[in-house]
Amino acid sequence: MIQFLDARTLDLALFPWLAAGYHPSPWLLPLVAAIAVGGPWLCVAIMGWVAWRQPAQRGYVMAMLVACAAAGVAAHAIATALDLPRPFMLGLSPAYIAHGARGSMPSAHASVMFTIALAFALRPGLRNFAIASALAAVVTGWARIYVGVHFPTDIVAGLLLALVIVALFEIVRRLCRRYLGPVIARDGLPVRPPADEAGEPVVQRDRRHA
């Protein structure tokens, strides 16, 4: 509990510098509110683009969707358990977007968006998309602070949760590749040829002619 109190002390110091408060910029608020609501869809669009343009990565993108779902469920469960108030619940700012008065830490938006960015970062061929997704996550996180529905540490907690989810995601992916792949091949089901970390097929040279 002491750690949470310390985190909220930091939040109370940072929030006035990052949020609209009771005197928002009339031209900036509508733009930031749109980002706060729609930011996650940019990451979804990036995933869709990768699946469309890089067929070899479609299986990986589908696995990413499972990781995103896990991040969202875990974020909501933790936020419910901690039940820490949001800025608008403490009277620090109006809620400039519609939002329920429920626990704020970690941010589910940040958890899911950083999960996407980190999962892309694991694949050398997808790291440009990781950068774009991470930027979208940071900007959306700030936007949700600006409109009064999150504190800064809520966004940081979302990043930390994403790190845990993606680490588990990679462990499970490697275990499935190691143990399920041979079983599928033994049962005579079609198996994709070996691929490198970028998803490109690996050409294996016949050792008899090496």
Steps between C-alpha positions, in 0.01 A plus 500: 500500500791735575625453145160600361491808723846599377388448141196718552718771656704500180179504295365800689822687420506405130130508416460882486783518245354235270124540530249752375360556848220754516649728236549292182621643174187544285677386183711222656234328710286362211810359327639341816160361599476333158845344551409385852199313363624387160874454555484121546343463157824624346682199646222273374541654154875436513438134586250472215749655258771253604262204461394622155840593362707222659316166475787317673428705814125431519537218751714721719248785480220262602709392800548870583122539520494234772773686690304826466187335637700367796645847563155658497348242735796519739495881503129514587540233769792680666330839478188356662705342779701816573201733450713815485300813409535688175582872483142604427382293797726710725378828355835577337347534153174442320478181296511640149406162354231260621646263755382288791612572856706183545859415591767672294823301542618359267361663187343232282561712190870532581527131589358386166678757284840438658439125466462552125815713481711256702373197307596670174843577649567128546502449121793661315291545188226682688697743715404804293139421591609467864627859494176629348289304751710620796462862389125449471492349850696790652288766332175324592621460858570872526164576339318299765686691770411830331128422495499411869443124502851379593803591707855470357582192708192325357667517159835382637324210675341411165848481345626277782202267462563487124860394566378209713232396248742508205764305694241229571380520139852435369558211741174332395573562132844341525367201694225442244749527216735253670255238622187527283679540169651146502164352609319666211767382257483144636123489450545584133339844519638773274780692670649823377869489410742634762501879519735755646394761758381729221261231380688429178543132395844359569652321204666182629787366302520124439783386730589213266629751249660736755 
